[in-house]
Amino acid sequence: MVSSLLIYGFYALVILVPMALYLRSQKKRAALAREAAEKGKLFSEGPKAQHPHIDTTHCIGCQSCTAVCPEGDVLAMLGGKAALVNAYKCVGHGLCAEACPVGAITMVMASPSMGAELPYLTPEYETSVPNMFIAGELGGLALIKNAINQGRACVDTVAKRLANLGAARSLPGVYDVLVLGAGPAGISASLRAIEKKLNYLTLERDEIGGTVAKYPRQKLVMTSPVEFPMYGRFAKMELSKEDLLAFWKKILERADFKVRTGELVVDVRKGADGIFTVVTNNGQYRAHAVVLTLGRTGTPRKLGIKGEELPKVMYRLIEADHYINKRILVVGGGDSAVEAAMGLAQQKGNQVTLSYRKEAFSRIKERNARRIEECIRGGKVNVVFNSAPTEIRKDVVVLDINGEVREIPNDFVWIFAGGVPPNDFLKRIGVEFGARDLTVEASNETRQQALARKQPVSA
């Protein structure tokens, strides 16, 4: 009898102890999820771009989606189901949708009310102007991976339509497609045009690489595999700015890349015959289709304060190691500002202050959130929340900190207040605004198609 009780007690311990530990971990996870949800309500008005949409009727609560997101608590488990708690942090990795074993997650665009400042696009990334496409950040999606995929997809659509034109396609002085911009989306579109044997030309106002070429040295720019035209699947998980530019240079030299730099686009007109005329500072070009890959940064957004015109005020940091033993103010609360502050703080003798107008960082990547916390604890960066510069002088900066005016010694100021997107230009050339409806999936796949991708292909 005693031995039987011991055996039953043993099995009870084997079963109950792990169960108790599991329930405890689930309770802790749920508490963290509720905390993340409250934080999301505090800092966000809702998703403004691509984000996961969860079909809770099919979600099985396996937690695969929450485990793979590199941006932290975008998704969390609430009531045994995945829930979107910090949509504002989503930048469109899409790893959650790939990880879901039952296809309960699809990537969608923001509702029209939230995406009012974004150009209207069809699932093929076509604007309200037929045969004029937008790829990359200009359409509202972050990530180089997304830009590459979209640039490729746009040209695939153009190639299909051109194939239906027949003899009407061959017109003197008319390109099949003009790609406006030589950043990630533009390079991808150009390479795809070469693969499809299209008569194309790429126009770029600055240097090849677009915004990537202006990133700080060794900035991590890619963290997931992507399919490059004329190369195939690039499986390297992490890629720096220098690595990506070198990779592009190698492919472009081999592919006979047709690009003209120093071409600032000032107008795009579509004639009654359906042919586009692209006007630049150097001339005019005609084409059956246009792919806009201009990016959203446009010109840097200024603060409009006294002294902002001083030569010590800058809006972009490339070579942090050129500045040593300096008193530096960085203004902004996004990834660019945080990364600049941390990069400058690593240089010898620099005293770096980071000024942000809100009470906490709310929209930076998870890895940057961890790194800046380490810098703050180590005394490398002095972060001043609830503050804003009101005047910049030769040797000082005046900060308003919760209504209190304070002057801090200063040699250089970097302002990261975002850029002014080329919305006026887009409206002038006929592009309508208002993002795709929430129910339109960014990948243009149904749940059934998403599930099909997870099943083995039969012979």
Secondary structure, 3 states (H helix, E strand, C coil): CHHHHHHHHHHHHHHHHHHHHHHHHHHHHHHHHHHHHHHHHHHCCCCCCCEEEECCCCCCCCCHHHHHCCCCCCEEEECCEEEECCHHHCCCCCHHHHHCCCCCEEEECCCCCCCCCCECCCCCCECCCCCEEECCHHHCCCCHHHHHHHHHHHHHHHHHHHHCCHHHHCCCCEEEEEEECCCHHHHHHHHHHHHCCCCEEEEECCCCCHHHHHCCCCCEEECCCEEECCCEEECCCCEEHHHHHHHHHHHHHHHCCCEEECCCEEEEEECCCCCEEEEECCCEEEEEEEEECCCCCEEECCCCCECCCCCCEECCCCCHHHCCCCEEEEECCCHHHHHHHHHHHCCCCCEEEEECCCCCCCCCCHHHHHHHHHHHHCCCEEEECCEEEEEECCCEEEEEECCEEEEEECCEEEECCCEECCHHHHHHCCCCECCCCCCCECCCCCHHHHHHHCCCCCC
